[in-house]
Amino acid sequence: MADVFLSYKSEDQAAVEPLVRALETGNFNVWWDRSIVPGEHYAEVIRRALDSVSCVVVAWSRRSIESNWVQDEACFARDRRILVPVSLDG
């Protein structure tokens, strides 16, 4: 089970990889969509992951603010009071 769910826009993958490595170095188990096994139902996997974590880190960027997935994940985290926003591009 993961400690942290990382929400981000896939085009920002290169920018979030150092964040994932830093969290993992701090002994946090990070769930991000690279963990999805081909053939799994995307929405169900995400819902299970969101329900099981203690924290949701949302990586905001010019790209991610346009993503309905990122917005939904951020709202879910906000409502559970486990949202940690991070700005990728100021």
N, C-alpha and C positions, 0 to 999 in steps of 0.2 A: 504494500500500500504506500502511496506517495504522501509526502508531507505538503508539497507545494504543487499547485497546478499553474502552468505558465500559459497565459493567453497572449497571442500575438498574431500578426498577419504573416502568412507564409513568406511573402517577399522580404520580410525583415529577419529571416532565419539567421543570416550571417551576423546581424547585430545582436541577436539574443543568445547566440551560442556562448559568448564569454560570460553572460549572466548565468546560464545553466551551469557552466563549469565552476563558477564561483560559488553558487549555491551548493553544488555537489561536494566541493572542497570543504564547505562548512558542514558536511554530513547531513545535508537535506536530500531527501529522495524527491526528485523533480519529475512530474508527469508533464509531457507535452506531446503534441500530436504525432511526433516521430515514433511514439510508442504504439500507435495503432497498427494492428496486424491487418494486412490486406484481406478483404472479405468481411471484416467486422462492420457492423452498422455504426457509422460515424457518430450520429446523434446519441445513440444509446451508450456508446463507450465514453463519450464526453460527459454525459449526465452521471454515469457511475463514478467517473473520476472526480467530478466536481463535488459529488455528495460525500466523498471519502477523505478529502484533503482538509488541512487545517488553515490553509492560506491560498489565496489566488493572487498571483502577481500578474498584473496586466501591463504589457509593454505597449504604451501609447506611442504612436508615430503619425505622420501625415497619412500613411497608408492605413494603419489599423483603425483610425477614427471612422473610416468609411466602411469597415467590416461589420456586418450584422452579427456574425458569430462573436467577434470580440466584444461588441456592445452588449450582447446577451450574457456572455460570461461575466462581464464586469458588473452588470445589474444583479445577477445571481449572487456574486461575491459581496456586493454592497449590501444587499438585503440580508445576507448571513453575517455581515460585519466581519468579513475576512479578506477584504480587498486591500491590496497593496499596489498602488499605481506607480509605474516607472515610466519616465519620459526617455525615449530613444533619441529624439532629435530636437529637444528643447521646446 
